[in-house]
Amino acid sequence: MNRSEKTLLSFLVGAAAGLAAGFLFAPATGKKTRTKISNKANELKEDLKENIDSEKLRGLANSALTEVEKYGQKFTEALKN
């Protein structure tokens, strides 16, 4: 993975984590918050699919989204407990 790929991956993960944290600290019920996170993650995923032309970058973005989804699921589970 070259430097620009690492930078893109870092940006995507950071943006997704920031978005998730923003929703988690917003004044809404847990169920509504989880729904919002899920919806926004899906929107981000679709936006990235539409805007990324390079297959290599598409694969990188999908990997980043998968990692963000895993992080979000773990974070959500931790909040439930």
mmCIF file of the N, C-alpha and C atoms, coordinates in Angstrom:
data_MODEL
# 
_entry.id   MODEL 
# 
loop_
_atom_site.group_PDB 
_atom_site.id 
_atom_site.type_symbol 
_atom_site.label_atom_id 
_atom_site.label_alt_id 
_atom_site.label_comp_id 
_atom_site.label_asym_id 
_atom_site.label_entity_id 
_atom_site.label_seq_id 
_atom_site.pdbx_PDB_ins_code 
_atom_site.Cartn_x 
_atom_site.Cartn_y 
_atom_site.Cartn_z 
_atom_site.occupancy 
_atom_site.B_iso_or_equiv 
_atom_site.pdbx_formal_charge 
_atom_site.auth_seq_id 
_atom_site.auth_comp_id 
_atom_site.auth_asym_id 
_atom_site.auth_atom_id 
_atom_site.pdbx_PDB_model_num 
ATOM 1   N N  . MET A 1 1  ? 0.853   -1.166 0.000   1.00 0.00 ? 1  MET A N  1 
ATOM 2   C CA . MET A 1 1  ? 0.000   0.000  0.000   1.00 0.00 ? 1  MET A CA 1 
ATOM 3   C C  . MET A 1 1  ? 0.902   1.233  0.000   1.00 0.00 ? 1  MET A C  1 
ATOM 4   N N  . ASN A 1 2  ? 0.681   2.108  -0.983  1.00 0.00 ? 2  ASN A N  1 
ATOM 5   C CA . ASN A 1 2  ? 1.538   3.287  -1.046  1.00 0.00 ? 2  ASN A CA 1 
ATOM 6   C C  . ASN A 1 2  ? 0.992   4.404  -0.154  1.00 0.00 ? 2  ASN A C  1 
ATOM 7   N N  . ARG A 1 3  ? 1.718   5.496  -0.149  1.00 0.00 ? 3  ARG A N  1 
ATOM 8   C CA . ARG A 1 3  ? 1.409   6.591  0.778   1.00 0.00 ? 3  ARG A CA 1 
ATOM 9   C C  . ARG A 1 3  ? 0.024   7.201  0.535   1.00 0.00 ? 3  ARG A C  1 
ATOM 10  N N  . SER A 1 4  ? -0.339  7.411  -0.722  1.00 0.00 ? 4  SER A N  1 
ATOM 11  C CA . SER A 1 4  ? -1.636  8.024  -1.012  1.00 0.00 ? 4  SER A CA 1 
ATOM 12  C C  . SER A 1 4  ? -2.783  7.097  -0.620  1.00 0.00 ? 4  SER A C  1 
ATOM 13  N N  . GLU A 1 5  ? -2.594  5.793  -0.784  1.00 0.00 ? 5  GLU A N  1 
ATOM 14  C CA . GLU A 1 5  ? -3.620  4.837  -0.373  1.00 0.00 ? 5  GLU A CA 1 
ATOM 15  C C  . GLU A 1 5  ? -3.786  4.845  1.147   1.00 0.00 ? 5  GLU A C  1 
ATOM 16  N N  . LYS A 1 6  ? -2.680  4.913  1.851   1.00 0.00 ? 6  LYS A N  1 
ATOM 17  C CA . LYS A 1 6  ? -2.738  4.961  3.314   1.00 0.00 ? 6  LYS A CA 1 
ATOM 18  C C  . LYS A 1 6  ? -3.415  6.240  3.782   1.00 0.00 ? 6  LYS A C  1 
ATOM 19  N N  . THR A 1 7  ? -3.120  7.335  3.101   1.00 0.00 ? 7  THR A N  1 
ATOM 20  C CA . THR A 1 7  ? -3.726  8.612  3.454   1.00 0.00 ? 7  THR A CA 1 
ATOM 21  C C  . THR A 1 7  ? -5.232  8.568  3.230   1.00 0.00 ? 7  THR A C  1 
ATOM 22  N N  . LEU A 1 8  ? -5.652  8.026  2.096   1.00 0.00 ? 8  LEU A N  1 
ATOM 23  C CA . LEU A 1 8  ? -7.083  7.906  1.800   1.00 0.00 ? 8  LEU A CA 1 
ATOM 24  C C  . LEU A 1 8  ? -7.766  7.010  2.823   1.00 0.00 ? 8  LEU A C  1 
ATOM 25  N N  . LEU A 1 9  ? -7.160  5.900  3.120   1.00 0.00 ? 9  LEU A N  1 
ATOM 26  C CA . LEU A 1 9  ? -7.721  4.981  4.108   1.00 0.00 ? 9  LEU A CA 1 
ATOM 27  C C  . LEU A 1 9  ? -7.835  5.653  5.473   1.00 0.00 ? 9  LEU A C  1 
ATOM 28  N N  . SER A 1 10 ? -6.808  6.368  5.875   1.00 0.00 ? 10 SER A N  1 
ATOM 29  C CA . SER A 1 10 ? -6.836  7.073  7.155   1.00 0.00 ? 10 SER A CA 1 
ATOM 30  C C  . SER A 1 10 ? -7.937  8.121  7.177   1.00 0.00 ? 10 SER A C  1 
ATOM 31  N N  . PHE A 1 11 ? -8.080  8.857  6.082   1.00 0.00 ? 11 PHE A N  1 
ATOM 32  C CA . PHE A 1 11 ? -9.131  9.869  6.000   1.00 0.00 ? 11 PHE A CA 1 
ATOM 33  C C  . PHE A 1 11 ? -10.515 9.238  6.104   1.00 0.00 ? 11 PHE A C  1 
ATOM 34  N N  . LEU A 1 12 ? -10.735 8.164  5.368   1.00 0.00 ? 12 LEU A N  1 
ATOM 35  C CA . LEU A 1 12 ? -12.044 7.516  5.376   1.00 0.00 ? 12 LEU A CA 1 
ATOM 36  C C  . LEU A 1 12 ? -12.387 6.954  6.753   1.00 0.00 ? 12 LEU A C  1 
ATOM 37  N N  . VAL A 1 13 ? -11.437 6.305  7.373   1.00 0.00 ? 13 VAL A N  1 
ATOM 38  C CA . VAL A 1 13 ? -11.675 5.745  8.703   1.00 0.00 ? 13 VAL A CA 1 
ATOM 39  C C  . VAL A 1 13 ? -11.909 6.865  9.714   1.00 0.00 ? 13 VAL A C  1 
ATOM 40  N N  . GLY A 1 14 ? -11.126 7.917  9.636   1.00 0.00 ? 14 GLY A N  1 
ATOM 41  C CA . GLY A 1 14 ? -11.299 9.045  10.552  1.00 0.00 ? 14 GLY A CA 1 
ATOM 42  C C  . GLY A 1 14 ? -12.640 9.738  10.365  1.00 0.00 ? 14 GLY A C  1 
ATOM 43  N N  . ALA A 1 15 ? -13.035 9.924  9.112   1.00 0.00 ? 15 ALA A N  1 
ATOM 44  C CA . ALA A 1 15 ? -14.328 10.564 8.841   1.00 0.00 ? 15 ALA A CA 1 
ATOM 45  C C  . ALA A 1 15 ? -15.476 9.715  9.354   1.00 0.00 ? 15 ALA A C  1 
ATOM 46  N N  . ALA A 1 16 ? -15.408 8.429  9.123   1.00 0.00 ? 16 ALA A N  1 
ATOM 47  C CA . ALA A 1 16 ? -16.470 7.533  9.590   1.00 0.00 ? 16 ALA A CA 1 
ATOM 48  C C  . ALA A 1 16 ? -16.514 7.480  11.113  1.00 0.00 ? 16 ALA A C  1 
ATOM 49  N N  . ALA A 1 17 ? -15.355 7.428  11.744  1.00 0.00 ? 17 ALA A N  1 
ATOM 50  C CA . ALA A 1 17 ? -15.315 7.407  13.209  1.00 0.00 ? 17 ALA A CA 1 
ATOM 51  C C  . ALA A 1 17 ? -15.861 8.715  13.781  1.00 0.00 ? 17 ALA A C  1 
ATOM 52  N N  . GLY A 1 18 ? -15.521 9.824  13.166  1.00 0.00 ? 18 GLY A N  1 
ATOM 53  C CA . GLY A 1 18 ? -16.042 11.117 13.615  1.00 0.00 ? 18 GLY A CA 1 
ATOM 54  C C  . GLY A 1 18 ? -17.549 11.208 13.453  1.00 0.00 ? 18 GLY A C  1 
ATOM 55  N N  . LEU A 1 19 ? -18.041 10.703 12.353  1.00 0.00 ? 19 LEU A N  1 
ATOM 56  C CA . LEU A 1 19 ? -19.475 10.692 12.115  1.00 0.00 ? 19 LEU A CA 1 
ATOM 57  C C  . LEU A 1 19 ? -20.181 9.832  13.158  1.00 0.00 ? 19 LEU A C  1 
ATOM 58  N N  . ALA A 1 20 ? -19.640 8.653  13.397  1.00 0.00 ? 20 ALA A N  1 
ATOM 59  C CA . ALA A 1 20 ? -20.239 7.761  14.392  1.00 0.00 ? 20 ALA A CA 1 
ATOM 60  C C  . ALA A 1 20 ? -20.209 8.392  15.780  1.00 0.00 ? 20 ALA A C  1 
ATOM 61  N N  . ALA A 1 21 ? -19.098 9.000  16.145  1.00 0.00 ? 21 ALA A N  1 
ATOM 62  C CA . ALA A 1 21 ? -19.001 9.639  17.462  1.00 0.00 ? 21 ALA A CA 1 
ATOM 63  C C  . ALA A 1 21 ? -19.994 10.788 17.589  1.00 0.00 ? 21 ALA A C  1 
ATOM 64  N N  . GLY A 1 22 ? -20.164 11.545 16.515  1.00 0.00 ? 22 GLY A N  1 
ATOM 65  C CA . GLY A 1 22 ? -21.128 12.645 16.530  1.00 0.00 ? 22 GLY A CA 1 
ATOM 66  C C  . GLY A 1 22 ? -22.542 12.156 16.778  1.00 0.00 ? 22 GLY A C  1 
ATOM 67  N N  . PHE A 1 23 ? -22.898 11.067 16.130  1.00 0.00 ? 23 PHE A N  1 
ATOM 68  C CA . PHE A 1 23 ? -24.234 10.508 16.348  1.00 0.00 ? 23 PHE A CA 1 
ATOM 69  C C  . PHE A 1 23 ? -24.382 9.941  17.752  1.00 0.00 ? 23 PHE A C  1 
ATOM 70  N N  . LEU A 1 24 ? -23.331 9.321  18.245  1.00 0.00 ? 24 LEU A N  1 
ATOM 71  C CA . LEU A 1 24 ? -23.420 8.690  19.559  1.00 0.00 ? 24 LEU A CA 1 
ATOM 72  C C  . LEU A 1 24 ? -23.554 9.704  20.683  1.00 0.00 ? 24 LEU A C  1 
ATOM 73  N N  . PHE A 1 25 ? -23.029 10.894 20.483  1.00 0.00 ? 25 PHE A N  1 
ATOM 74  C CA . PHE A 1 25 ? -23.118 11.910 21.525  1.00 0.00 ? 25 PHE A CA 1 
ATOM 75  C C  . PHE A 1 25 ? -24.272 12.886 21.299  1.00 0.00 ? 25 PHE A C  1 
ATOM 76  N N  . ALA A 1 26 ? -25.022 12.664 20.233  1.00 0.00 ? 26 ALA A N  1 
ATOM 77  C CA . ALA A 1 26 ? -26.185 13.504 19.958  1.00 0.00 ? 26 ALA A CA 1 
ATOM 78  C C  . ALA A 1 26 ? -27.336 13.098 20.886  1.00 0.00 ? 26 ALA A C  1 
ATOM 79  N N  . PRO A 1 27 ? -28.197 14.025 21.221  1.00 0.00 ? 27 PRO A N  1 
ATOM 80  C CA . PRO A 1 27 ? -29.300 13.706 22.125  1.00 0.00 ? 27 PRO A CA 1 
ATOM 81  C C  . PRO A 1 27 ? -30.432 12.960 21.410  1.00 0.00 ? 27 PRO A C  1 
ATOM 82  N N  . ALA A 1 28 ? -30.291 11.655 21.297  1.00 0.00 ? 28 ALA A N  1 
ATOM 83  C CA . ALA A 1 28 ? -31.319 10.797 20.708  1.00 0.00 ? 28 ALA A CA 1 
ATOM 84  C C  . ALA A 1 28 ? -31.273 9.453  21.411  1.00 0.00 ? 28 ALA A C  1 
ATOM 85  N N  . THR A 1 29 ? -32.347 8.682  21.274  1.00 0.00 ? 29 THR A N  1 
ATOM 86  C CA . THR A 1 29 ? -32.359 7.361  21.899  1.00 0.00 ? 29 THR A CA 1 
ATOM 87  C C  . THR A 1 29 ? -31.353 6.452  21.217  1.00 0.00 ? 29 THR A C  1 
ATOM 88  N N  . GLY A 1 30 ? -30.970 5.405  21.896  1.00 0.00 ? 30 GLY A N  1 
ATOM 89  C CA . GLY A 1 30 ? -29.994 4.466  21.349  1.00 0.00 ? 30 GLY A CA 1 
ATOM 90  C C  . GLY A 1 30 ? -30.440 3.848  20.045  1.00 0.00 ? 30 GLY A C  1 
ATOM 91  N N  . LYS A 1 31 ? -31.699 3.442  19.976  1.00 0.00 ? 31 LYS A N  1 
ATOM 92  C CA . LYS A 1 31 ? -32.196 2.802  18.762  1.00 0.00 ? 31 LYS A CA 1 
ATOM 93  C C  . LYS A 1 31 ? -32.181 3.786  17.590  1.00 0.00 ? 31 LYS A C  1 
ATOM 94  N N  . LYS A 1 32 ? -32.617 5.026  17.825  1.00 0.00 ? 32 LYS A N  1 
ATOM 95  C CA . LYS A 1 32 ? -32.610 6.029  16.764  1.00 0.00 ? 32 LYS A CA 1 
ATOM 96  C C  . LYS A 1 32 ? -31.181 6.328  16.313  1.00 0.00 ? 32 LYS A C  1 
ATOM 97  N N  . THR A 1 33 ? -30.287 6.403  17.269  1.00 0.00 ? 33 THR A N  1 
ATOM 98  C CA . THR A 1 33 ? -28.886 6.691  16.954  1.00 0.00 ? 33 THR A CA 1 
ATOM 99  C C  . THR A 1 33 ? -28.282 5.577  16.116  1.00 0.00 ? 33 THR A C  1 
ATOM 100 N N  . ARG A 1 34 ? -28.506 4.332  16.510  1.00 0.00 ? 34 ARG A N  1 
ATOM 101 C CA . ARG A 1 34 ? -27.971 3.202  15.738  1.00 0.00 ? 34 ARG A CA 1 
ATOM 102 C C  . ARG A 1 34 ? -28.552 3.179  14.331  1.00 0.00 ? 34 ARG A C  1 
ATOM 103 N N  . THR A 1 35 ? -29.823 3.513  14.212  1.00 0.00 ? 35 THR A N  1 
ATOM 104 C CA . THR A 1 35 ? -30.454 3.569  12.893  1.00 0.00 ? 35 THR A CA 1 
ATOM 105 C C  . THR A 1 35 ? -29.817 4.661  12.046  1.00 0.00 ? 35 THR A C  1 
ATOM 106 N N  . LYS A 1 36 ? -29.585 5.827  12.644  1.00 0.00 ? 36 LYS A N  1 
ATOM 107 C CA . LYS A 1 36 ? -28.948 6.927  11.917  1.00 0.00 ? 36 LYS A CA 1 
ATOM 108 C C  . LYS A 1 36 ? -27.543 6.537  11.456  1.00 0.00 ? 36 LYS A C  1 
ATOM 109 N N  . ILE A 1 37 ? -26.790 5.892  12.336  1.00 0.00 ? 37 ILE A N  1 
ATOM 110 C CA . ILE A 1 37 ? -25.428 5.474  11.977  1.00 0.00 ? 37 ILE A CA 1 
ATOM 111 C C  . ILE A 1 37 ? -25.478 4.500  10.811  1.00 0.00 ? 37 ILE A C  1 
ATOM 112 N N  . SER A 1 38 ? -26.365 3.545  10.896  1.00 0.00 ? 38 SER A N  1 
ATOM 113 C CA . SER A 1 38 ? -26.494 2.561  9.829   1.00 0.00 ? 38 SER A CA 1 
ATOM 114 C C  . SER A 1 38 ? -26.867 3.226  8.509   1.00 0.00 ? 38 SER A C  1 
ATOM 115 N N  . ASN A 1 39 ? -27.836 4.124  8.555   1.00 0.00 ? 39 ASN A N  1 
ATOM 116 C CA . ASN A 1 39 ? -28.265 4.816  7.338   1.00 0.00 ? 39 ASN A CA 1 
ATOM 117 C C  . ASN A 1 39 ? -27.149 5.665  6.744   1.00 0.00 ? 39 ASN A C  1 
ATOM 118 N N  . LYS A 1 40 ? -26.441 6.404  7.587   1.00 0.00 ? 40 LYS A N  1 
ATOM 119 C CA . LYS A 1 40 ? -25.347 7.252  7.097   1.00 0.00 ? 40 LYS A CA 1 
ATOM 120 C C  . LYS A 1 40 ? -24.208 6.410  6.530   1.00 0.00 ? 40 LYS A C  1 
ATOM 121 N N  . ALA A 1 41 ? -23.912 5.276  7.173   1.00 0.00 ? 41 ALA A N  1 
ATOM 122 C CA . ALA A 1 41 ? -22.862 4.394  6.666   1.00 0.00 ? 41 ALA A CA 1 
ATOM 123 C C  . ALA A 1 41 ? -23.241 3.866  5.288   1.00 0.00 ? 41 ALA A C  1 
ATOM 124 N N  . ASN A 1 42 ? -24.491 3.501  5.128   1.00 0.00 ? 42 ASN A N  1 
ATOM 125 C CA . ASN A 1 42 ? -24.938 3.025  3.822   1.00 0.00 ? 42 ASN A CA 1 
ATOM 126 C C  . ASN A 1 42 ? -24.889 4.130  2.773   1.00 0.00 ? 42 ASN A C  1 
ATOM 127 N N  . GLU A 1 43 ? -25.275 5.352  3.158   1.00 0.00 ? 43 GLU A N  1 
ATOM 128 C CA . GLU A 1 43 ? -25.194 6.485  2.236   1.00 0.00 ? 43 GLU A CA 1 
ATOM 129 C C  . GLU A 1 43 ? -23.751 6.748  1.821   1.00 0.00 ? 43 GLU A C  1 
ATOM 130 N N  . LEU A 1 44 ? -22.845 6.720  2.800   1.00 0.00 ? 44 LEU A N  1 
ATOM 131 C CA . LEU A 1 44 ? -21.428 6.940  2.513   1.00 0.00 ? 44 LEU A CA 1 
ATOM 132 C C  . LEU A 1 44 ? -20.908 5.864  1.577   1.00 0.00 ? 44 LEU A C  1 
ATOM 133 N N  . LYS A 1 45 ? -21.291 4.639  1.828   1.00 0.00 ? 45 LYS A N  1 
ATOM 134 C CA . LYS A 1 45 ? -20.861 3.519  0.992   1.00 0.00 ? 45 LYS A CA 1 
ATOM 135 C C  . LYS A 1 45 ? -21.340 3.716  -0.441  1.00 0.00 ? 45 LYS A C  1 
ATOM 136 N N  . GLU A 1 46 ? -22.591 4.091  -0.614  1.00 0.00 ? 46 GLU A N  1 
ATOM 137 C CA . GLU A 1 46 ? -23.134 4.319  -1.951  1.00 0.00 ? 46 GLU A CA 1 
ATOM 138 C C  . GLU A 1 46 ? -22.465 5.509  -2.630  1.00 0.00 ? 46 GLU A C  1 
ATOM 139 N N  . ASP A 1 47 ? -22.237 6.585  -1.887  1.00 0.00 ? 47 ASP A N  1 
ATOM 140 C CA . ASP A 1 47 ? -21.549 7.753  -2.449  1.00 0.00 ? 47 ASP A CA 1 
ATOM 141 C C  . ASP A 1 47 ? -20.152 7.389  -2.931  1.00 0.00 ? 47 ASP A C  1 
ATOM 142 N N  . LEU A 1 48 ? -19.450 6.612  -2.127  1.00 0.00 ? 48 LEU A N  1 
ATOM 143 C CA . LEU A 1 48 ? -18.099 6.207  -2.515  1.00 0.00 ? 48 LEU A CA 1 
ATOM 144 C C  . LEU A 1 48 ? -18.127 5.331  -3.756  1.00 0.00 ? 48 LEU A C  1 
ATOM 145 N N  . LYS A 1 49 ? -19.090 4.420  -3.827  1.00 0.00 ? 49 LYS A N  1 
ATOM 146 C CA . LYS A 1 49 ? -19.195 3.553  -5.002  1.00 0.00 ? 49 LYS A CA 1 
ATOM 147 C C  . LYS A 1 49 ? -19.423 4.373  -6.264  1.00 0.00 ? 49 LYS A C  1 
ATOM 148 N N  . GLU A 1 50 ? -20.237 5.410  -6.160  1.00 0.00 ? 50 GLU A N  1 
ATOM 149 C CA . GLU A 1 50 ? -20.548 6.247  -7.323  1.00 0.00 ? 50 GLU A CA 1 
ATOM 150 C C  . GLU A 1 50 ? -19.376 7.137  -7.734  1.00 0.00 ? 50 GLU A C  1 
ATOM 151 N N  . ASN A 1 51 ? -18.590 7.585  -6.765  1.00 0.00 ? 51 ASN A N  1 
ATOM 152 C CA . ASN A 1 51 ? -17.566 8.587  -7.041  1.00 0.00 ? 51 ASN A CA 1 
ATOM 153 C C  . ASN A 1 51 ? -16.168 8.040  -7.275  1.00 0.00 ? 51 ASN A C  1 
ATOM 154 N N  . ILE A 1 52 ? -15.923 6.811  -6.956  1.00 0.00 ? 52 ILE A N  1 
ATOM 155 C CA . ILE A 1 52 ? -14.580 6.254  -7.112  1.00 0.00 ? 52 ILE A CA 1 
ATOM 156 C C  . ILE A 1 52 ? -14.526 5.451  -8.404  1.00 0.00 ? 52 ILE A C  1 
ATOM 157 N N  . ASP A 1 53 ? -13.676 5.875  -9.326  1.00 0.00 ? 53 ASP A N  1 
ATOM 158 C CA . ASP A 1 53 ? -13.583 5.216  -10.618 1.00 0.00 ? 53 ASP A CA 1 
ATOM 159 C C  . ASP A 1 53 ? -12.551 4.085  -10.617 1.00 0.00 ? 53 ASP A C  1 
ATOM 160 N N  . SER A 1 54 ? -11.492 4.271  -9.916  1.00 0.00 ? 54 SER A N  1 
ATOM 161 C CA . SER A 1 54 ? -10.418 3.288  -9.929  1.00 0.00 ? 54 SER A CA 1 
ATOM 162 C C  . SER A 1 54 ? -10.815 2.040  -9.146  1.00 0.00 ? 54 SER A C  1 
ATOM 163 N N  . GLU A 1 55 ? -10.639 0.901  -9.759  1.00 0.00 ? 55 GLU A N  1 
ATOM 164 C CA . GLU A 1 55 ? -10.991 -0.351 -9.086  1.00 0.00 ? 55 GLU A CA 1 
ATOM 165 C C  . GLU A 1 55 ? -10.125 -0.575 -7.841  1.00 0.00 ? 55 GLU A C  1 
ATOM 166 N N  . LYS A 1 56 ? -8.891  -0.170 -7.910  1.00 0.00 ? 56 LYS A N  1 
ATOM 167 C CA . LYS A 1 56 ? -8.000  -0.312 -6.761  1.00 0.00 ? 56 LYS A CA 1 
ATOM 168 C C  . LYS A 1 56 ? -8.491  0.547  -5.595  1.00 0.00 ? 56 LYS A C  1 
ATOM 169 N N  . LEU A 1 57 ? -8.862  1.787  -5.885  1.00 0.00 ? 57 LEU A N  1 
ATOM 170 C CA . LEU A 1 57 ? -9.378  2.659  -4.840  1.00 0.00 ? 57 LEU A CA 1 
ATOM 171 C C  . LEU A 1 57 ? -10.726 2.168  -4.328  1.00 0.00 ? 57 LEU A C  1 
ATOM 172 N N  . ARG A 1 58 ? -11.529 1.605  -5.210  1.00 0.00 ? 58 ARG A N  1 
ATOM 173 C CA . ARG A 1 58 ? -12.822 1.054  -4.804  1.00 0.00 ? 58 ARG A CA 1 
ATOM 174 C C  . ARG A 1 58 ? -12.610 -0.082 -3.796  1.00 0.00 ? 58 ARG A C  1 
ATOM 175 N N  . GLY A 1 59 ? -11.649 -0.943 -4.074  1.00 0.00 ? 59 GLY A N  1 
ATOM 176 C CA . GLY A 1 59 ? -11.337 -2.037 -3.152  1.00 0.00 ? 59 GLY A CA 1 
ATOM 177 C C  . GLY A 1 59 ? -10.835 -1.506 -1.819  1.00 0.00 ? 59 GLY A C  1 
ATOM 178 N N  . LEU A 1 60 ? -10.005 -0.495 -1.867  1.00 0.00 ? 60 LEU A N  1 
ATOM 179 C CA . LEU A 1 60 ? -9.484  0.122  -0.655  1.00 0.00 ? 60 LEU A CA 1 
ATOM 180 C C  . LEU A 1 60 ? -10.613 0.750  0.156   1.00 0.00 ? 60 LEU A C  1 
ATOM 181 N N  . ALA A 1 61 ? -11.506 1.447  -0.522  1.00 0.00 ? 61 ALA A N  1 
ATOM 182 C CA . ALA A 1 61 ? -12.640 2.077  0.162   1.00 0.00 ? 61 ALA A CA 1 
ATOM 183 C C  . ALA A 1 61 ? -13.547 1.018  0.778   1.00 0.00 ? 61 ALA A C  1 
ATOM 184 N N  . ASN A 1 62 ? -13.797 -0.058 0.062   1.00 0.00 ? 62 ASN A N  1 
ATOM 185 C CA . ASN A 1 62 ? -14.629 -1.123 0.613   1.00 0.00 ? 62 ASN A CA 1 
ATOM 186 C C  . ASN A 1 62 ? -13.983 -1.753 1.842   1.00 0.00 ? 62 ASN A C  1 
ATOM 187 N N  . SER A 1 63 ? -12.671 -1.916 1.804   1.00 0.00 ? 63 SER A N  1 
ATOM 188 C CA . SER A 1 63 ? -11.954 -2.445 2.965   1.00 0.00 ? 63 SER A CA 1 
ATOM 189 C C  . SER A 1 63 ? -12.082 -1.502 4.154   1.00 0.00 ? 63 SER A C  1 
ATOM 190 N N  . ALA A 1 64 ? -11.946 -0.213 3.882   1.00 0.00 ? 64 ALA A N  1 
ATOM 191 C CA . ALA A 1 64 ? -12.072 0.779  4.952   1.00 0.00 ? 64 ALA A CA 1 
ATOM 192 C C  . ALA A 1 64 ? -13.481 0.764  5.525   1.00 0.00 ? 64 ALA A C  1 
ATOM 193 N N  . LEU A 1 65 ? -14.486 0.690  4.671   1.00 0.00 ? 65 LEU A N  1 
ATOM 194 C CA . LEU A 1 65 ? -15.870 0.659  5.146   1.00 0.00 ? 65 LEU A CA 1 
ATOM 195 C C  . LEU A 1 65 ? -16.144 -0.590 5.970   1.00 0.00 ? 65 LEU A C  1 
ATOM 196 N N  . THR A 1 66 ? -15.586 -1.702 5.560   1.00 0.00 ? 66 THR A N  1 
ATOM 197 C CA . THR A 1 66 ? -15.750 -2.937 6.321   1.00 0.00 ? 66 THR A CA 1 
ATOM 198 C C  . THR A 1 66 ? -15.158 -2.779 7.718   1.00 0.00 ? 66 THR A C  1 
ATOM 199 N N  . GLU A 1 67 ? -13.974 -2.180 7.790   1.00 0.00 ? 67 GLU A N  1 
ATOM 200 C CA . GLU A 1 67 ? -13.344 -1.964 9.089   1.00 0.00 ? 67 GLU A CA 1 
ATOM 201 C C  . GLU A 1 67 ? -14.161 -1.001 9.944   1.00 0.00 ? 67 GLU A C  1 
ATOM 202 N N  . VAL A 1 68 ? -14.686 0.033  9.326   1.00 0.00 ? 68 VAL A N  1 
ATOM 203 C CA . VAL A 1 68 ? -15.503 1.001  10.058  1.00 0.00 ? 68 VAL A CA 1 
ATOM 204 C C  . VAL A 1 68 ? -16.777 0.334  10.562  1.00 0.00 ? 68 VAL A C  1 
ATOM 205 N N  . GLU A 1 69 ? -17.386 -0.507 9.739   1.00 0.00 ? 69 GLU A N  1 
ATOM 206 C CA . GLU A 1 69 ? -18.590 -1.217 10.162  1.00 0.00 ? 69 GLU A CA 1 
ATOM 207 C C  . GLU A 1 69 ? -18.295 -2.124 11.353  1.00 0.00 ? 69 GLU A C  1 
ATOM 208 N N  . LYS A 1 70 ? -17.157 -2.824 11.300  1.00 0.00 ? 70 LYS A N  1 
ATOM 209 C CA . LYS A 1 70 ? -16.770 -3.679 12.421  1.00 0.00 ? 70 LYS A CA 1 
ATOM 210 C C  . LYS A 1 70 ? -16.576 -2.850 13.693  1.00 0.00 ? 70 LYS A C  1 
ATOM 211 N N  . TYR A 1 71 ? -15.891 -1.717 13.549  1.00 0.00 ? 71 TYR A N  1 
ATOM 212 C CA . TYR A 1 71 ? -15.654 -0.830 14.689  1.00 0.00 ? 71 TYR A CA 1 
ATOM 213 C C  . TYR A 1 71 ? -16.979 -0.325 15.249  1.00 0.00 ? 71 TYR A C  1 
ATOM 214 N N  . GLY A 1 72 ? -17.871 0.079  14.358  1.00 0.00 ? 72 GLY A N  1 
ATOM 215 C CA . GLY A 1 72 ? -19.175 0.576  14.779  1.00 0.00 ? 72 GLY A CA 1 
ATOM 216 C C  . GLY A 1 72 ? -19.985 -0.479 15.498  1.00 0.00 ? 72 GLY A C  1 
ATOM 217 N N  . GLN A 1 73 ? -19.940 -1.707 15.008  1.00 0.00 ? 73 GLN A N  1 
ATOM 218 C CA . GLN A 1 73 ? -20.664 -2.793 15.658  1.00 0.00 ? 73 GLN A CA 1 
ATOM 219 C C  . GLN A 1 73 ? -20.099 -3.068 17.044  1.00 0.00 ? 73 GLN A C  1 
ATOM 220 N N  . LYS A 1 74 ? -18.788 -3.094 17.162  1.00 0.00 ? 74 LYS A N  1 
ATOM 221 C CA . LYS A 1 74 ? -18.168 -3.315 18.469  1.00 0.00 ? 74 LYS A CA 1 
ATOM 222 C C  . LYS A 1 74 ? -18.504 -2.182 19.423  1.00 0.00 ? 74 LYS A C  1 
ATOM 223 N N  . PHE A 1 75 ? -18.474 -0.954 18.919  1.00 0.00 ? 75 PHE A N  1 
ATOM 224 C CA . PHE A 1 75 ? -18.772 0.210  19.743  1.00 0.00 ? 75 PHE A CA 1 
ATOM 225 C C  . PHE A 1 75 ? -20.222 0.169  20.206  1.00 0.00 ? 75 PHE A C  1 
ATOM 226 N N  . THR A 1 76 ? -21.125 -0.180 19.294  1.00 0.00 ? 76 THR A N  1 
ATOM 227 C CA . THR A 1 76 ? -22.550 -0.277 19.627  1.00 0.00 ? 76 THR A CA 1 
ATOM 228 C C  . THR A 1 76 ? -22.779 -1.355 20.667  1.00 0.00 ? 76 THR A C  1 
ATOM 229 N N  . GLU A 1 77 ? -22.140 -2.488 20.519  1.00 0.00 ? 77 GLU A N  1 
ATOM 230 C CA . GLU A 1 77 ? -22.261 -3.573 21.496  1.00 0.00 ? 77 GLU A CA 1 
ATOM 231 C C  . GLU A 1 77 ? -21.739 -3.148 22.859  1.00 0.00 ? 77 GLU A C  1 
ATOM 232 N N  . ALA A 1 78 ? -20.639 -2.412 22.861  1.00 0.00 ? 78 ALA A N  1 
ATOM 233 C CA . ALA A 1 78 ? -20.088 -1.934 24.130  1.00 0.00 ? 78 ALA A CA 1 
ATOM 234 C C  . ALA A 1 78 ? -21.047 -0.973 24.818  1.00 0.00 ? 78 ALA A C  1 
ATOM 235 N N  . LEU A 1 79 ? -21.744 -0.164 24.044  1.00 0.00 ? 79 LEU A N  1 
ATOM 236 C CA . LEU A 1 79 ? -22.698 0.770  24.622  1.00 0.00 ? 79 LEU A CA 1 
ATOM 237 C C  . LEU A 1 79 ? -23.917 0.055  25.189  1.00 0.00 ? 79 LEU A C  1 
ATOM 238 N N  . LYS A 1 80 ? -24.299 -1.050 24.576  1.00 0.00 ? 80 LYS A N  1 
ATOM 239 C CA . LYS A 1 80 ? -25.454 -1.815 25.061  1.00 0.00 ? 80 LYS A CA 1 
ATOM 240 C C  . LYS A 1 80 ? -25.165 -2.452 26.420  1.00 0.00 ? 80 LYS A C  1 
ATOM 241 N N  . ASN A 1 81 ? -23.907 -2.804 26.633  1.00 0.00 ? 81 ASN A N  1 
ATOM 242 C CA . ASN A 1 81 ? -23.545 -3.501 27.876  1.00 0.00 ? 81 ASN A CA 1 
ATOM 243 C C  . ASN A 1 81 ? -23.263 -2.575 28.967  1.00 0.00 ? 81 ASN A C  1 
# 
